Amino acid sequence: MPLNRERFQRFESDLILTLQGKRPLMEVPYYVCVHNPRDELEILASLSNLVLRIKNRGFSCEQINLAKLMIDLLSISGLLSDEVLKKEETMRDSLERDIRRVLSRGLVERLKEELEGNRIDHCAVLLRYGALRPFIHLSYIFLNIEGSVQSTLVVPYPSDLGVGYPLNERSKGMPDYYRAEVVDLR
């Protein structure tokens, strides 16, 4: 099932109102856009076009590729070195712990640094979150940047499960785990 265009247009209208400061927020200006994983390329193209439309309306907007950020952090930490990659099968458990540690610290700090000083009228679209799973959960990122990051955030979230379910890392199926607004684009 392709991306629901009507829902996307409604989301875009809400996003613009948020950037203008005209839309009341529950807590934080974070949007999680749930989409079917097989629609990944379509959602990436739609969000790239959205970024251009937002900029054309006079707002600042950027895309941050979380997969590239992850590769950068793992490279710097040495976890992608030839030596580690050769031993990967024999040290899988400890490697997984190390990846979680590096990403949980580094990713949050990088996002804070990159978005520092921006307000709600700045939009950051965080792409390729799916690359981070299962090492770091979206709820962890949100909980650890809240208060430091004032920008409006948009995160496309690949899932073919019910809305809310995949956002909850601790208990199975509890909807609305985090205060971000969940937008179902399926």
Sequence and secondary structure as in RCSB ss.txt:
>XXXX:A:sequence
MPLNRERFQRFESDLILTLQGKRPLMEVPYYVCVHNPRDELEILASLSNLVLRIKNRGFSCEQINLAKLMIDLLS
ISGLLSDEVLKKEETMRDSLERDIRRVLSRGLVERLKEELEGNRIDHCAVLLRYGALRPFIHLSYIFLNIEGSVQ
STLVVPYPSDLGVGYPLNERSKGMPDYYRAEVVDLR
>XXXX:A:secstr
    HHHHHHHHHHHHHHHTT S  SS  EEEEEE GGGHHHHHHHHHHHHHHHHHTT EEEEEEHHHHHHHHHH
HHTTTSHHHHHTTTTTHHHHHHHHHHHHHHHHHHHHHHHHTT  TTEEEEEE GGGGTTTS HHHHHHHHTTT  
SEEEEEEE SS TTGGG SSSTT S  SSSEEEE  
